[in-house]
């Protein structure tokens, strides 16, 4: 059932009026589940009366009738608001800071937060100042997958009152804004191989595999993007009036200068977001570089304007056409200033079902194309290998390239935009070049050696998917990697270690374990992809048991210890393991996830139904109870293309166990369990671990790990 939400324009500290007017709207049209303030809630230059209202609001003597969400907007926050934020921010979650029971601040200069109803909202704070943005370097050659910022950098950005490159990059790097790069037609080895030869056929097949891999990675990225319900900005996006319709020549625009309003970076964010609704504000007296000829009334009262809906087809970001539903519809609305004297419309009420729960997108009859530039397949200029060696193509300088460390590793969560694989930067992606096969001939041609820890080329047919393995040097689960966040480690045994995930699945409605100890991962110390015996079909009967037996024993002991602690806290344990030995380069290090769930929560049937549906889609089966346990005792008889499995076990009063065998031809979502749990528990904000990383400092994380270590001892 949809929830009613209310959006209002800039309030500028008139809090008593806000309470009065929204109470009247609530009584007449409510109840409303949420109120969003677009623009400044507080006044930049408050009078004594406004300061009193502000103090009463923070003290609780003035109460808002609807749960209210606001962000920094154009000016700096008042000192007492900043003080309250600093007092309660450490206990905040999901990007929201509760200043009072009904008032929530969206943390930062930009970000994405989720309301209690599951509405996903993106916002951009700060004023648009083109000169200041350019002086900060602009966006430059920015790649969302190659960007990372520290907490200190975030704090510095919050101190500014204008939109900075970091303000924009932070959102472009968020999963809800991430888009594949437009496909590039590559000139490969087919240009040097004689047509009709075996070398030409091999080169053509290799190029086709690379294209299929790029298509699959791009499609997966688009289909797994967390959809946005609302985008809130203080500035119009440049060009939003394109294709706008109306009865007059101005298309019903609120001001003669409206076609010149807006920011190109907001336009870029809007094009990436594809939000269902985008709310923005007209220029204000404080805006730099005001449009020549803008009406005084517009500056003082703002402007209401509702554009015809526009559609965005994200399939244009794919190398090849698809039939998948990738079209979105966005409605743009400009709100006037709250309670303005000209009675310009300053509020909008909506009935919204969270985007994660809505059905198929319905395109209204008055929809227009997107007003923003959409990508077209770029064609790379053909050039020979010698030409590339003679000249740095990007800078036109002979042979000059910036030195890079060969062994450096990207930050956690970084995913290469070329191949969609974690563990290496774009510059080091094996898909960028035409890999030459290892040669070993009677003439003594050299053999290309793989880096230490990488498996040899698999002996089975891989279809159109490339295998780009991740070795210990850049594996985020190998303790030898200097980038491992060791403050999250709880215990280290002789064969494995227990660690808290960077983005835990934790919510008071699902689990309440002290010291954020409701979600763990057990990881072997050795870089092994599975713990199956060598005789198992996954290894073709040729695997090496080695130290796997001791790892299995220690893993089971750790599970039992965690299960006992959680049982004392009134929780049951759900464990799951996903193994892909042959086809997934991201799963070269085995791991088992453990999640605490309150005893009152029953997810067994929903897991069973979701597994059955996904298995049917993947053309495999679901094994239950004894059949699931017997899977681990299988021995190799014939090559069936066994690739691994998904194993789930619920340690409830009635124990349940499932196993889905996976094959080299099987496509199965990596985050299936997490996404299923998020849907079953109505916690869509937990579906993507990257959105759950929080902002706890390293010292607090070390403290929590030590406390959990004591609980397990």
Buried (B, 14 or more C-beta within 10 A) or exposed (E): EEBBBBBBBBBBBBBBEBBEBBBEBBEEEBEBBBBBBBBBBBBBEBEEEBBBBBEBBBEEEBEBBBBBBBBBBBBBBBEBBEEBBEEEBEEBBBBBBBBBEBBBBBBBBBBBBBBEBBBBBBBBBBBBBBEBBEEBEBBEEEBBBBBEBEEEEBEBBBEBBBBBBBBBBBBBBBBBBBBBBBBEEBBBBBEEBEEEEEEBEBBBEBBEBBBBBBBBBBBBBBEBBBBBBBBBBBBBBBBBBBBBEEEEEBBBBBBEBBBBBBBBBBBBBBBBBBBBBBBBBBBBEEBEEBBEEBBEBBBEBBBBBEBBBBBBEBBBBBBEEBEEEBBBBBBBBBBBBBBBEEEBBBBBEBEBBBBBEBEEBEEEEEBBEBBBEEBEEEEEEEEEEEEEEEBBEEEEEEEEEEEEEEEBBBEBBBBBBBBBBBBBBBEBBBBBEBBEEEEEEEEEEEEEEEEEBBBEEBEEEBEEBBBBBBBBBBBBBBBEBEEBEBBBBBBBBEBBBBBBBBBBBBBEEBBBBEBBBBBBBBBBBBBBBBBBBBBBBBBBBEBEBEBBEBBBEBBEEBBEBBBEBBBEBEBBBBBBBBBBBBBBBBBBBBBBBBBBBBEEBBBBEBBBEBBBEBBEEBEBBBBBEEEBBEBBEBEBEEEEBBBBBBBBBBBBEEEBBBBBBBBBBBEBBBBBBBBBBBBBBBBBBBBBBBBBEBBBEEEBBBBBBEBBBEBBE
